[in-house]
Amino acid sequence: MSDKPKKDIDVARKIWLAGIGAYGRAIGDATEAYAKMGRETTKVFEDLVGKGEELEGKVSMAAKAYVPEFAEKQRAQVEDRMERMKAALGLSEATADQQEHIESIEKRLDAIEEKIDAILAAVEKPKAPRKRTSKPATKK
């Protein structure tokens, strides 16, 4: 009987040591995995940065090619809208010509008014100054 308790203690000790060994192994594996993940994370991050730079270059080139085309389309759309607005408001090319004609007539009218003013100024004679006649003083 004395052998059985020693054997039970031995088994319990081995179970305890196996648990500690498993814990130590788990800690070691976790530490190693953490270190590996840190190294791989850095590598993955660097790979992502490289891919991002590559895509940035492609997008930048595509944008540079697209911007002039886009700007031209927008300019054409604005011009089209302006023409439609001019037509709706009666401001077509004919109206612009009419405006020039009106301005020409206004200039001619201004010249005529100046001539009329000059003629009127010449026609109006300055009035002669009134002569004062002095009356002799009456004696009282």
N, CA, C and O atoms as CSV, one atom per row, in Angstrom:
chain,resi,resn,atom,element,x,y,z
A,1,MET,N,N,0.770,-1.180,0.000
A,1,MET,CA,C,0.000,0.000,0.000
A,1,MET,C,C,0.822,1.259,0.000
A,1,MET,O,O,0.344,2.310,-0.428
A,2,SER,N,N,1.950,1.187,0.433
A,2,SER,CA,C,2.769,2.371,0.495
A,2,SER,C,C,3.217,2.800,-0.889
A,2,SER,O,O,3.585,3.961,-1.074
A,3,ASP,N,N,3.200,1.933,-1.839
A,3,ASP,CA,C,3.608,2.242,-3.212
A,3,ASP,C,C,2.545,3.044,-3.954
A,3,ASP,O,O,2.881,3.870,-4.803
A,4,LYS,N,N,1.283,2.819,-3.652
A,4,LYS,CA,C,0.196,3.475,-4.372
A,4,LYS,C,C,0.170,4.981,-4.138
A,4,LYS,O,O,0.040,5.706,-5.125
A,5,PRO,N,N,0.279,5.506,-2.954
A,5,PRO,CA,C,0.269,6.961,-2.771
A,5,PRO,C,C,1.441,7.618,-3.495
A,5,PRO,O,O,1.296,8.702,-4.060
A,6,LYS,N,N,2.601,6.961,-3.478
A,6,LYS,CA,C,3.746,7.522,-4.173
A,6,LYS,C,C,3.465,7.550,-5.661
A,6,LYS,O,O,3.812,8.512,-6.346
A,7,LYS,N,N,2.842,6.502,-6.161
A,7,LYS,CA,C,2.511,6.419,-7.577
A,7,LYS,C,C,1.464,7.472,-7.922
A,7,LYS,O,O,1.547,8.091,-8.984
A,8,ASP,N,N,0.482,7.690,-7.052
A,8,ASP,CA,C,-0.543,8.705,-7.289
A,8,ASP,C,C,0.070,10.109,-7.301
A,8,ASP,O,O,-0.293,10.950,-8.124
A,9,ILE,N,N,0.992,10.344,-6.390
A,9,ILE,CA,C,1.669,11.640,-6.343
A,9,ILE,C,C,2.494,11.828,-7.601
A,9,ILE,O,O,2.558,12.920,-8.166
A,10,ASP,N,N,3.120,10.750,-8.028
A,10,ASP,CA,C,3.928,10.803,-9.257
A,10,ASP,C,C,3.046,11.127,-10.461
A,10,ASP,O,O,3.427,11.941,-11.303
A,11,VAL,N,N,1.880,10.504,-10.553
A,11,VAL,CA,C,0.955,10.748,-11.661
A,11,VAL,C,C,0.442,12.186,-11.578
A,11,VAL,O,O,0.378,12.880,-12.592
A,12,ALA,N,N,0.081,12.630,-10.388
A,12,ALA,CA,C,-0.417,13.997,-10.209
A,12,ALA,C,C,0.663,15.004,-10.597
A,12,ALA,O,O,0.390,16.021,-11.235
A,13,ARG,N,N,1.911,14.690,-10.189
A,13,ARG,CA,C,3.027,15.583,-10.531
A,13,ARG,C,C,3.226,15.636,-12.035
A,13,ARG,O,O,3.464,16.710,-12.587
A,14,LYS,N,N,3.133,14.489,-12.709
A,14,LYS,CA,C,3.302,14.448,-14.166
A,14,LYS,C,C,2.181,15.224,-14.858
A,14,LYS,O,O,2.415,15.922,-15.845
A,15,ILE,N,N,0.964,15.095,-14.330
A,15,ILE,CA,C,-0.158,15.846,-14.901
A,15,ILE,C,C,0.104,17.344,-14.731
A,15,ILE,O,O,-0.086,18.138,-15.652
A,16,TRP,N,N,0.546,17.700,-13.526
A,16,TRP,CA,C,0.876,19.104,-13.257
A,16,TRP,C,C,1.959,19.601,-14.205
A,16,TRP,O,O,1.836,20.682,-14.779
A,17,LEU,N,N,3.008,18.821,-14.367
A,17,LEU,CA,C,4.111,19.211,-15.250
A,17,LEU,C,C,3.653,19.278,-16.707
A,17,LEU,O,O,4.090,20.147,-17.461
A,18,ALA,N,N,2.777,18.364,-17.096
A,18,ALA,CA,C,2.251,18.393,-18.462
A,18,ALA,C,C,1.445,19.678,-18.673
A,18,ALA,O,O,1.532,20.301,-19.731
A,19,GLY,N,N,0.665,20.072,-17.670
A,19,GLY,CA,C,-0.109,21.319,-17.763
A,19,GLY,C,C,0.807,22.533,-17.872
A,19,GLY,O,O,0.589,23.428,-18.688
A,20,ILE,N,N,1.845,22.542,-17.024
A,20,ILE,CA,C,2.806,23.648,-17.083
A,20,ILE,C,C,3.525,23.647,-18.428
A,20,ILE,O,O,3.753,24.700,-19.023
A,21,GLY,N,N,3.882,22.438,-18.905
A,21,GLY,CA,C,4.541,22.333,-20.214
A,21,GLY,C,C,3.633,22.840,-21.329
A,21,GLY,O,O,4.077,23.544,-22.236
A,22,ALA,N,N,2.351,22.470,-21.250
A,22,ALA,CA,C,1.398,22.925,-22.264
A,22,ALA,C,C,1.268,24.445,-22.206
A,22,ALA,O,O,1.211,25.115,-23.237
A,23,TYR,N,N,1.221,24.977,-20.985
A,23,TYR,CA,C,1.122,26.428,-20.828
A,23,TYR,C,C,2.377,27.106,-21.393
A,23,TYR,O,O,2.289,28.106,-22.106
A,24,GLY,N,N,3.535,26.546,-21.062
A,24,GLY,CA,C,4.795,27.108,-21.563
A,24,GLY,C,C,4.863,27.038,-23.081
A,24,GLY,O,O,5.298,27.972,-23.754
A,25,ARG,N,N,4.415,25.895,-23.595
A,25,ARG,CA,C,4.429,25.739,-25.056
A,25,ARG,C,C,3.471,26.739,-25.713
A,25,ARG,O,O,3.798,27.338,-26.737
A,26,ALA,N,N,2.287,26.913,-25.118
A,26,ALA,CA,C,1.310,27.861,-25.655
A,26,ALA,C,C,1.881,29.280,-25.617
A,26,ALA,O,O,1.725,30.043,-26.570
A,27,ILE,N,N,2.537,29.625,-24.520
A,27,ILE,CA,C,3.155,30.955,-24.413
A,27,ILE,C,C,4.247,31.094,-25.470
A,27,ILE,O,O,4.334,32.122,-26.142
A,28,GLY,N,N,5.076,30.066,-25.618
A,28,GLY,CA,C,6.145,30.105,-26.624
A,28,GLY,C,C,5.577,30.234,-28.031
A,28,GLY,O,O,6.042,31.048,-28.829
A,29,ASP,N,N,4.566,29.422,-28.324
A,29,ASP,CA,C,3.939,29.484,-29.654
A,29,ASP,C,C,3.301,30.858,-29.890
A,29,ASP,O,O,3.414,31.434,-30.972
A,30,ALA,N,N,2.630,31.366,-28.855
A,30,ALA,CA,C,1.980,32.670,-28.992
A,30,ALA,C,C,3.022,33.767,-29.192
A,30,ALA,O,O,2.832,34.665,-30.012
A,31,THR,N,N,4.110,33.696,-28.451
A,31,THR,CA,C,5.174,34.693,-28.589
A,31,THR,C,C,5.777,34.627,-29.981
A,31,THR,O,O,6.007,35.650,-30.625
A,32,GLU,N,N,6.026,33.411,-30.432
A,32,GLU,CA,C,6.590,33.230,-31.775
A,32,GLU,C,C,5.608,33.715,-32.844
A,32,GLU,O,O,5.998,34.386,-33.800
A,33,ALA,N,N,4.334,33.368,-32.671
A,33,ALA,CA,C,3.320,33.800,-33.637
A,33,ALA,C,C,3.199,35.325,-33.635
A,33,ALA,O,O,3.032,35.944,-34.686
A,34,TYR,N,N,3.285,35.923,-32.441
A,34,TYR,CA,C,3.203,37.376,-32.339
A,34,TYR,C,C,4.383,38.032,-33.052
A,34,TYR,O,O,4.214,39.009,-33.781
A,35,ALA,N,N,5.564,37.491,-32.838
A,35,ALA,CA,C,6.755,38.043,-33.493
A,35,ALA,C,C,6.657,37.866,-35.005
A,35,ALA,O,O,6.971,38.774,-35.775
A,36,LYS,N,N,6.212,36.666,-35.414
A,36,LYS,CA,C,6.061,36.398,-36.850
A,36,LYS,C,C,5.013,37.330,-37.446
A,36,LYS,O,O,5.191,37.869,-38.539
A,37,MET,N,N,3.913,37.512,-36.707
A,37,MET,CA,C,2.856,38.385,-37.193
A,37,MET,C,C,3.382,39.818,-37.311
A,37,MET,O,O,3.044,40.529,-38.257
A,38,GLY,N,N,4.202,40.235,-36.357
A,38,GLY,CA,C,4.791,41.571,-36.419
A,38,GLY,C,C,5.660,41.724,-37.648
A,38,GLY,O,O,5.600,42.743,-38.335
A,39,ARG,N,N,6.473,40.710,-37.928
A,39,ARG,CA,C,7.328,40.756,-39.127
A,39,ARG,C,C,6.471,40.719,-40.380
A,39,ARG,O,O,6.711,41.479,-41.318
A,40,GLU,N,N,5.486,39.851,-40.405
A,40,GLU,CA,C,4.628,39.730,-41.581
A,40,GLU,C,C,3.736,40.959,-41.742
A,40,GLU,O,O,3.459,41.389,-42.862
A,41,THR,N,N,3.290,41.517,-40.630
A,41,THR,CA,C,2.471,42.720,-40.708
A,41,THR,C,C,3.266,43.844,-41.353
A,41,THR,O,O,2.747,44.573,-42.198
A,42,THR,N,N,4.509,43.982,-40.959
A,42,THR,CA,C,5.364,45.005,-41.564
A,42,THR,C,C,5.518,44.745,-43.049
A,42,THR,O,O,5.447,45.666,-43.861
A,43,LYS,N,N,5.733,43.467,-43.404
A,43,LYS,CA,C,5.891,43.122,-44.818
A,43,LYS,C,C,4.587,43.384,-45.575
A,43,LYS,O,O,4.599,43.955,-46.666
A,44,VAL,N,N,3.469,42.965,-44.990
A,44,VAL,CA,C,2.172,43.182,-45.633
A,44,VAL,C,C,1.916,44.681,-45.781
A,44,VAL,O,O,1.433,45.134,-46.819
A,45,PHE,N,N,2.242,45.444,-44.743
A,45,PHE,CA,C,2.055,46.892,-44.799
A,45,PHE,C,C,2.900,47.500,-45.913
A,45,PHE,O,O,2.411,48.325,-46.685
A,46,GLU,N,N,4.151,47.102,-45.998
A,46,GLU,CA,C,5.033,47.617,-47.050
A,46,GLU,C,C,4.512,47.230,-48.435
A,46,GLU,O,O,4.568,48.030,-49.369
A,47,ASP,N,N,4.006,46.002,-48.562
A,47,ASP,CA,C,3.417,45.579,-49.842
A,47,ASP,C,C,2.208,46.451,-50.202
A,47,ASP,O,O,2.045,46.858,-51.352
A,48,LEU,N,N,1.371,46.729,-49.210
A,48,LEU,CA,C,0.198,47.570,-49.452
A,48,LEU,C,C,0.598,48.993,-49.838
A,48,LEU,O,O,-0.021,49.599,-50.714
A,49,VAL,N,N,1.623,49.521,-49.191
A,49,VAL,CA,C,2.111,50.860,-49.536
A,49,VAL,C,C,2.607,50.873,-50.977
A,49,VAL,O,O,2.304,51.793,-51.737
A,50,GLY,N,N,3.376,49.839,-51.352
A,50,GLY,CA,C,3.873,49.754,-52.732
A,50,GLY,C,C,2.735,49.683,-53.737
A,50,GLY,O,O,2.772,50.353,-54.768
A,51,LYS,N,N,1.730,48.879,-53.443
A,51,LYS,CA,C,0.575,48.757,-54.332
A,51,LYS,C,C,-0.173,50.091,-54.411
A,51,LYS,O,O,-0.625,50.495,-55.483
A,52,GLY,N,N,-0.298,50.767,-53.272
A,52,GLY,CA,C,-0.957,52.068,-53.250
A,52,GLY,C,C,-0.219,53.091,-54.099
A,52,GLY,O,O,-0.844,53.864,-54.826
A,53,GLU,N,N,1.104,53.101,-54.012
A,53,GLU,CA,C,1.896,54.029,-54.829
A,53,GLU,C,C,1.725,53.725,-56.311
A,53,GLU,O,O,1.617,54.633,-57.135
A,54,GLU,N,N,1.701,52.442,-56.637
A,54,GLU,CA,C,1.516,52.035,-58.036
A,54,GLU,C,C,0.153,52.509,-58.555
A,54,GLU,O,O,0.055,53.070,-59.647
A,55,LEU,N,N,-0.889,52.275,-57.761
A,55,LEU,CA,C,-2.232,52.701,-58.161
A,55,LEU,C,C,-2.344,54.220,-58.223
A,55,LEU,O,O,-3.025,54.761,-59.094
A,56,GLU,N,N,-1.683,54.901,-57.305
A,56,GLU,CA,C,-1.704,56.362,-57.316
A,56,GLU,C,C,-1.131,56.892,-58.625
A,56,GLU,O,O,-1.669,57.833,-59.207
A,57,GLY,N,N,-0.049,56.292,-59.081
A,57,GLY,CA,C,0.544,56.703,-60.352
A,57,GLY,C,C,-0.409,56.477,-61.513
A,57,GLY,O,O,-0.553,57.335,-62.384
A,58,LYS,N,N,-1.059,55.318,-61.524
A,58,LYS,CA,C,-2.000,55.018,-62.606
A,58,LYS,C,C,-3.190,55.981,-62.581
A,58,LYS,O,O,-3.605,56.498,-63.617
A,59,VAL,N,N,-3.729,56.211,-61.385
A,59,VAL,CA,C,-4.879,57.104,-61.254
A,59,VAL,C,C,-4.488,58.522,-61.652
A,59,VAL,O,O,-5.252,59.216,-62.324
A,60,SER,N,N,-3.309,58.947,-61.242
A,60,SER,CA,C,-2.840,60.288,-61.581
A,60,SER,C,C,-2.710,60.452,-63.086
A,60,SER,O,O,-3.109,61.477,-63.639
A,61,MET,N,N,-2.155,59.452,-63.748
A,61,MET,CA,C,-2.004,59.512,-65.205
A,61,MET,C,C,-3.379,59.530,-65.879
A,61,MET,O,O,-3.604,60.286,-66.824
A,62,ALA,N,N,-4.286,58.699,-65.391
A,62,ALA,CA,C,-5.630,58.652,-65.972
A,62,ALA,C,C,-6.348,59.985,-65.760
A,62,ALA,O,O,-7.043,60.474,-66.651
A,63,ALA,N,N,-6.174,60.565,-64.578
A,63,ALA,CA,C,-6.826,61.848,-64.290
A,63,ALA,C,C,-6.271,62.943,-65.190
A,63,ALA,O,O,-7.025,63.772,-65.700
A,64,LYS,N,N,-4.960,62.950,-65.385
A,64,LYS,CA,C,-4.350,63.965,-66.252
A,64,LYS,C,C,-4.871,63.841,-67.676
A,64,LYS,O,O,-5.043,64.846,-68.367
A,65,ALA,N,N,-5.119,62.630,-68.109
A,65,ALA,CA,C,-5.646,62.427,-69.458
A,65,ALA,C,C,-7.132,62.798,-69.517
A,65,ALA,O,O,-7.613,63.263,-70.550
A,66,TYR,N,N,-7.844,62.597,-68.433
A,66,TYR,CA,C,-9.288,62.812,-68.425
A,66,TYR,C,C,-9.669,64.277,-68.205
A,66,TYR,O,O,-10.684,64.735,-68.731
A,67,VAL,N,N,-8.872,65.010,-67.439
A,67,VAL,CA,C,-9.227,66.386,-67.081
A,67,VAL,C,C,-9.447,67.274,-68.303
A,67,VAL,O,O,-10.473,67.953,-68.353
A,68,PRO,N,N,-8.552,67.313,-69.291
A,68,PRO,CA,C,-8.821,68.176,-70.450
A,68,PRO,C,C,-10.105,67.782,-71.191
A,68,PRO,O,O,-10.865,68.642,-71.636
A,69,GLU,N,N,-10.331,66.488,-71.313
A,69,GLU,CA,C,-11.543,66.007,-71.985
A,69,GLU,C,C,-12.784,66.446,-71.203
A,69,GLU,O,O,-13.761,66.915,-71.786
A,70,PHE,N,N,-12.734,66.290,-69.892
A,70,PHE,CA,C,-13.846,66.681,-69.033
A,70,PHE,C,C,-14.082,68.187,-69.118
A,70,PHE,O,O,-15.222,68.637,-69.225
A,71,ALA,N,N,-13.001,68.960,-69.069
A,71,ALA,CA,C,-13.123,70.421,-69.138
A,71,ALA,C,C,-13.744,70.848,-70.468
A,71,ALA,O,O,-14.575,71.756,-70.504
A,72,GLU,N,N,-13.345,70.198,-71.550
A,72,GLU,CA,C,-13.898,70.539,-72.865
A,72,GLU,C,C,-15.392,70.230,-72.913
A,72,GLU,O,O,-16.173,71.016,-73.450
A,73,LYS,N,N,-15.791,69.091,-72.354
A,73,LYS,CA,C,-17.216,68.743,-72.322
A,73,LYS,C,C,-18.003,69.770,-71.517
A,73,LYS,O,O,-19.087,70.188,-71.922
A,74,GLN,N,N,-17.447,70.174,-70.370
A,74,GLN,CA,C,-18.129,71.152,-69.532
A,74,GLN,C,C,-18.239,72.496,-70.243
A,74,GLN,O,O,-19.280,73.149,-70.171
A,75,ARG,N,N,-17.180,72.916,-70.928
A,75,ARG,CA,C,-17.196,74.175,-71.661
A,75,ARG,C,C,-18.266,74.138,-72.751
A,75,ARG,O,O,-19.011,75.100,-72.939
A,76,ALA,N,N,-18.331,73.012,-73.467
A,76,ALA,CA,C,-19.329,72.866,-74.527
A,76,ALA,C,C,-20.744,72.915,-73.949
A,76,ALA,O,O,-21.639,73.524,-74.537
A,77,GLN,N,N,-20.941,72.275,-72.804
A,77,GLN,CA,C,-22.260,72.294,-72.177
A,77,GLN,C,C,-22.642,73.709,-71.740
A,77,GLN,O,O,-23.788,74.126,-71.901
A,78,VAL,N,N,-21.679,74.438,-71.190
A,78,VAL,CA,C,-21.956,75.809,-70.755
A,78,VAL,C,C,-22.296,76.677,-71.958
A,78,VAL,O,O,-23.242,77.464,-71.913
A,79,GLU,N,N,-21.525,76.537,-73.035
A,79,GLU,CA,C,-21.807,77.316,-74.244
A,79,GLU,C,C,-23.196,76.983,-74.794
A,79,GLU,O,O,-23.935,77.875,-75.209
A,80,ASP,N,N,-23.541,75.702,-74.792
A,80,ASP,CA,C,-24.862,75.288,-75.269
A,80,ASP,C,C,-25.961,75.916,-74.412
A,80,ASP,O,O,-26.953,76.422,-74.936
A,81,ARG,N,N,-25.777,75.880,-73.106
A,81,ARG,CA,C,-26.769,76.480,-72.207
A,81,ARG,C,C,-26.872,77.985,-72.443
A,81,ARG,O,O,-27.967,78.547,-72.434
A,82,MET,N,N,-25.736,78.627,-72.651
A,82,MET,CA,C,-25.741,80.074,-72.903
A,82,MET,C,C,-26.507,80.390,-74.186
A,82,MET,O,O,-27.289,81.340,-74.230
A,83,GLU,N,N,-26.283,79.601,-75.218
A,83,GLU,CA,C,-26.993,79.821,-76.482
A,83,GLU,C,C,-28.494,79.630,-76.309
A,83,GLU,O,O,-29.287,80.403,-76.846
A,84,ARG,N,N,-28.886,78.601,-75.560
A,84,ARG,CA,C,-30.315,78.372,-75.314
A,84,ARG,C,C,-30.924,79.519,-74.518
A,84,ARG,O,O,-32.046,79.946,-74.792
A,85,MET,N,N,-30.177,80.017,-73.525
A,85,MET,CA,C,-30.665,81.144,-72.728
A,85,MET,C,C,-30.786,82.400,-73.587
A,85,MET,O,O,-31.769,83.135,-73.483
A,86,LYS,N,N,-29.798,82.644,-74.428
A,86,LYS,CA,C,-29.852,83.810,-75.316
A,86,LYS,C,C,-31.065,83.713,-76.238
A,86,LYS,O,O,-31.782,84.691,-76.448
A,87,ALA,N,N,-31.279,82.524,-76.780
A,87,ALA,CA,C,-32.425,82.333,-77.677
A,87,ALA,C,C,-33.733,82.540,-76.917
A,87,ALA,O,O,-34.662,83.162,-77.433
A,88,ALA,N,N,-33.806,82.020,-75.693
A,88,ALA,CA,C,-35.028,82.158,-74.900
A,88,ALA,C,C,-35.287,83.615,-74.523
A,88,ALA,O,O,-36.437,84.040,-74.421
A,89,LEU,N,N,-34.216,84.376,-74.319
A,89,LEU,CA,C,-34.364,85.781,-73.932
A,89,LEU,C,C,-34.345,86.730,-75.124
A,89,LEU,O,O,-34.466,87.944,-74.960
A,90,GLY,N,N,-34.193,86.176,-76.318
A,90,GLY,CA,C,-34.168,87.010,-77.517
A,90,GLY,C,C,-32.849,87.734,-77.694
A,90,GLY,O,O,-32.806,88.820,-78.272
A,91,LEU,N,N,-31.781,87.144,-77.204
A,91,LEU,CA,C,-30.461,87.762,-77.302
A,91,LEU,C,C,-29.585,87.018,-78.303
A,91,LEU,O,O,-28.443,86.671,-78.003
A,92,SER,N,N,-30.120,86.781,-79.473
A,92,SER,CA,C,-29.359,86.035,-80.472
A,92,SER,C,C,-28.363,86.957,-81.153
A,92,SER,O,O,-28.215,88.114,-80.758
A,93,GLU,N,N,-27.686,86.459,-82.162
A,93,GLU,CA,C,-26.714,87.245,-82.926
A,93,GLU,C,C,-27.385,88.458,-83.560
A,93,GLU,O,O,-26.797,89.539,-83.596
A,94,ALA,N,N,-28.603,88.292,-84.060
A,94,ALA,CA,C,-29.326,89.409,-84.677
A,94,ALA,C,C,-29.526,90.513,-83.651
A,94,ALA,O,O,-29.418,91.695,-83.980
A,95,THR,N,N,-29.812,90.145,-82.429
A,95,THR,CA,C,-30.007,91.132,-81.378
A,95,THR,C,C,-28.710,91.873,-81.103
A,95,THR,O,O,-28.727,93.078,-80.849
A,96,ALA,N,N,-27.595,91.174,-81.150
A,96,ALA,CA,C,-26.305,91.821,-80.951
A,96,ALA,C,C,-26.053,92.836,-82.058
A,96,ALA,O,O,-25.559,93.932,-81.794
A,97,ASP,N,N,-26.389,92.480,-83.294
A,97,ASP,CA,C,-26.250,93.415,-84.415
A,97,ASP,C,C,-27.165,94.617,-84.209
A,97,ASP,O,O,-26.772,95.751,-84.482
A,98,GLN,N,N,-28.368,94.377,-83.735
A,98,GLN,CA,C,-29.299,95.472,-83.481
A,98,GLN,C,C,-28.747,96.397,-82.401
A,98,GLN,O,O,-28.900,97.617,-82.476
A,99,GLN,N,N,-28.114,95.812,-81.412
A,99,GLN,CA,C,-27.530,96.616,-80.339
A,99,GLN,C,C,-26.447,97.528,-80.897
A,99,GLN,O,O,-26.366,98.694,-80.512
A,100,GLU,N,N,-25.619,97.019,-81.791
A,100,GLU,CA,C,-24.586,97.840,-82.421
A,100,GLU,C,C,-25.232,98.968,-83.223
A,100,GLU,O,O,-24.754,100.102,-83.200
A,101,HIS,N,N,-26.304,98.664,-83.923
A,101,HIS,CA,C,-27.012,99.672,-84.719
A,101,HIS,C,C,-27.592,100.756,-83.805
A,101,HIS,O,O,-27.517,101.943,-84.122
A,102,ILE,N,N,-28.159,100.353,-82.693
A,102,ILE,CA,C,-28.726,101.309,-81.731
A,102,ILE,C,C,-27.629,102.214,-81.184
A,102,ILE,O,O,-27.821,103.424,-81.060
A,103,GLU,N,N,-26.483,101.631,-80.859
A,103,GLU,CA,C,-25.374,102.434,-80.347
A,103,GLU,C,C,-24.908,103.439,-81.398
A,103,GLU,O,O,-24.569,104.573,-81.059
A,104,SER,N,N,-24.887,103.039,-82.659
A,104,SER,CA,C,-24.510,103.943,-83.748
A,104,SER,C,C,-25.497,105.103,-83.846
A,104,SER,O,O,-25.094,106.255,-84.004
A,105,ILE,N,N,-26.780,104.799,-83.753
A,105,ILE,CA,C,-27.813,105.844,-83.810
A,105,ILE,C,C,-27.664,106.799,-82.625
A,105,ILE,O,O,-27.804,108.013,-82.778
A,106,GLU,N,N,-27.379,106.246,-81.444
A,106,GLU,CA,C,-27.202,107.091,-80.258
A,106,GLU,C,C,-26.044,108.060,-80.448
A,106,GLU,O,O,-26.141,109.222,-80.053
A,107,LYS,N,N,-24.951,107.599,-81.044
A,107,LYS,CA,C,-23.802,108.474,-81.294
A,107,LYS,C,C,-24.193,109.595,-82.256
A,107,LYS,O,O,-23.823,110.752,-82.058
A,108,ARG,N,N,-24.942,109.241,-83.291
A,108,ARG,CA,C,-25.373,110.256,-84.260
A,108,ARG,C,C,-26.301,111.275,-83.596
A,108,ARG,O,O,-26.205,112.472,-83.865
A,109,LEU,N,N,-27.194,110.801,-82.732
A,109,LEU,CA,C,-28.091,111.715,-82.021
A,109,LEU,C,C,-27.307,112.656,-81.113
A,109,LEU,O,O,-27.622,113.842,-81.015
A,110,ASP,N,N,-26.284,112.119,-80.451
A,110,ASP,CA,C,-25.450,112.964,-79.600
A,110,ASP,C,C,-24.794,114.068,-80.422
A,110,ASP,O,O,-24.738,115.218,-79.988
A,111,ALA,N,N,-24.297,113.718,-81.615
A,111,ALA,CA,C,-23.661,114.711,-82.488
A,111,ALA,C,C,-24.677,115.765,-82.928
A,111,ALA,O,O,-24.361,116.954,-82.966
A,112,ILE,N,N,-25.888,115.336,-83.259
A,112,ILE,CA,C,-26.939,116.279,-83.677
A,112,ILE,C,C,-27.291,117.220,-82.529
A,112,ILE,O,O,-27.455,118.422,-82.737
A,113,GLU,N,N,-27.406,116.680,-81.330
A,113,GLU,CA,C,-27.720,117.514,-80.167
A,113,GLU,C,C,-26.646,118.568,-79.943
A,113,GLU,O,O,-26.955,119.713,-79.613
A,114,GLU,N,N,-25.380,118.185,-80.122
A,114,GLU,CA,C,-24.291,119.148,-79.961
A,114,GLU,C,C,-24.415,120.275,-80.988
A,114,GLU,O,O,-24.222,121.446,-80.661
A,115,LYS,N,N,-24.738,119.915,-82.220
A,115,LYS,CA,C,-24.889,120.931,-83.269
A,115,LYS,C,C,-26.057,121.863,-82.956
A,115,LYS,O,O,-25.948,123.077,-83.129
A,116,ILE,N,N,-27.166,121.303,-82.498
A,116,ILE,CA,C,-28.337,122.125,-82.152
A,116,ILE,C,C,-27.986,123.077,-81.016
A,116,ILE,O,O,-28.352,124.252,-81.047
A,117,ASP,N,N,-27.279,122.567,-80.019
A,117,ASP,CA,C,-26.875,123.424,-78.901
A,117,ASP,C,C,-25.996,124.569,-79.388
A,117,ASP,O,O,-26.132,125.700,-78.920
A,118,ALA,N,N,-25.094,124.282,-80.327
A,118,ALA,CA,C,-24.214,125.327,-80.870
A,118,ALA,C,C,-25.027,126.359,-81.643
A,118,ALA,O,O,-24.781,127.560,-81.534
A,119,ILE,N,N,-25.989,125.889,-82.421
A,119,ILE,CA,C,-26.834,126.811,-83.201
A,119,ILE,C,C,-27.644,127.695,-82.258
A,119,ILE,O,O,-27.720,128.909,-82.449
A,120,LEU,N,N,-28.241,127.090,-81.251
A,120,LEU,CA,C,-29.034,127.869,-80.294
A,120,LEU,C,C,-28.175,128.887,-79.556
A,120,LEU,O,O,-28.624,130.000,-79.282
A,121,ALA,N,N,-26.980,128.520,-79.244
A,121,ALA,CA,C,-26.086,129.453,-78.555
A,121,ALA,C,C,-25.745,130.627,-79.461
A,121,ALA,O,O,-25.626,131.759,-78.994
A,122,ALA,N,N,-25.585,130.361,-80.760
A,122,ALA,CA,C,-25.256,131.439,-81.703
A,122,ALA,C,C,-26.462,132.333,-81.946
A,122,ALA,O,O,-26.300,133.540,-82.123
A,123,VAL,N,N,-27.654,131.780,-81.959
A,123,VAL,CA,C,-28.868,132.542,-82.233
A,123,VAL,C,C,-29.201,133.456,-81.059
A,123,VAL,O,O,-29.619,134.597,-81.253
A,124,GLU,N,N,-29.022,132.975,-79.900
A,124,GLU,CA,C,-29.334,133.785,-78.728
A,124,GLU,C,C,-28.305,134.896,-78.637
A,124,GLU,O,O,-27.109,134.658,-78.467
A,125,LYS,N,N,-28.809,136.120,-78.755
A,125,LYS,CA,C,-27.908,137.263,-78.660
A,125,LYS,C,C,-27.903,137.708,-77.217
A,125,LYS,O,O,-28.918,137.680,-76.522
A,126,PRO,N,N,-26.772,138.103,-76.810
A,126,PRO,CA,C,-26.760,138.601,-75.437
A,126,PRO,C,C,-27.564,139.895,-75.351
A,126,PRO,O,O,-27.454,140.747,-76.232
A,127,LYS,N,N,-28.331,140.045,-74.351
A,127,LYS,CA,C,-29.150,141.235,-74.164
A,127,LYS,C,C,-28.234,142.394,-73.795
A,127,LYS,O,O,-27.276,142.263,-73.034
A,128,ALA,N,N,-28.585,143.533,-74.379
A,128,ALA,CA,C,-27.795,144.724,-74.075
A,128,ALA,C,C,-28.070,145.128,-72.645
A,128,ALA,O,O,-29.190,145.001,-72.151
A,129,PRO,N,N,-27.061,145.604,-72.004
A,129,PRO,CA,C,-27.288,146.014,-70.628
A,129,PRO,C,C,-28.222,147.226,-70.580
A,129,PRO,O,O,-28.139,148.091,-71.452
A,130,ARG,N,N,-29.077,147.307,-69.618
A,130,ARG,CA,C,-30.018,148.421,-69.470
A,130,ARG,C,C,-29.261,149.644,-68.994
A,130,ARG,O,O,-28.415,149.606,-68.101
A,131,LYS,N,N,-29.618,150.706,-69.637
A,131,LYS,CA,C,-28.991,151.954,-69.232
A,131,LYS,C,C,-29.814,152.535,-68.101
A,131,LYS,O,O,-31.044,152.481,-68.111
A,132,ARG,N,N,-29.151,153.061,-67.177
A,132,ARG,CA,C,-29.836,153.703,-66.065
A,132,ARG,C,C,-29.946,155.194,-66.364
A,132,ARG,O,O,-28.984,155.885,-66.700
A,133,THR,N,N,-31.085,155.596,-66.229
A,133,THR,CA,C,-31.273,157.042,-66.390
A,133,THR,C,C,-31.473,157.621,-65.005
A,133,THR,O,O,-32.250,157.120,-64.192
A,134,SER,N,N,-30.780,158.639,-64.785
A,134,SER,CA,C,-30.951,159.240,-63.476
A,134,SER,C,C,-31.929,160.407,-63.593
A,134,SER,O,O,-31.849,161.203,-64.529
A,135,LYS,N,N,-32.791,160.496,-62.696
A,135,LYS,CA,C,-33.781,161.570,-62.669
A,135,LYS,C,C,-33.262,162.662,-61.729
A,135,LYS,O,O,-32.637,162.419,-60.697
A,136,PRO,N,N,-33.566,163.855,-62.163
A,136,PRO,CA,C,-33.138,164.904,-61.243
A,136,PRO,C,C,-33.977,164.839,-59.961
A,136,PRO,O,O,-35.159,164.498,-59.982
A,137,ALA,N,N,-33.376,165.149,-58.945
A,137,ALA,CA,C,-34.063,165.110,-57.671
A,137,ALA,C,C,-35.077,166.238,-57.599
A,137,ALA,O,O,-34.775,167.359,-58.006
A,138,THR,N,N,-36.198,165.986,-57.122
A,138,THR,CA,C,-37.260,166.983,-57.017
A,138,THR,C,C,-37.112,167.733,-55.698
A,138,THR,O,O,-36.742,167.173,-54.666
A,139,LYS,N,N,-37.411,168.994,-55.778
A,139,LYS,CA,C,-37.306,169.802,-54.575
A,139,LYS,C,C,-38.648,169.863,-53.908
A,139,LYS,O,O,-39.682,169.893,-54.576
A,140,LYS,N,N,-38.643,169.878,-52.734
A,140,LYS,CA,C,-39.880,169.935,-52.003
A,140,LYS,C,C,-40.059,171.222,-51.330
A,140,LYS,O,O,-41.070,171.432,-50.660
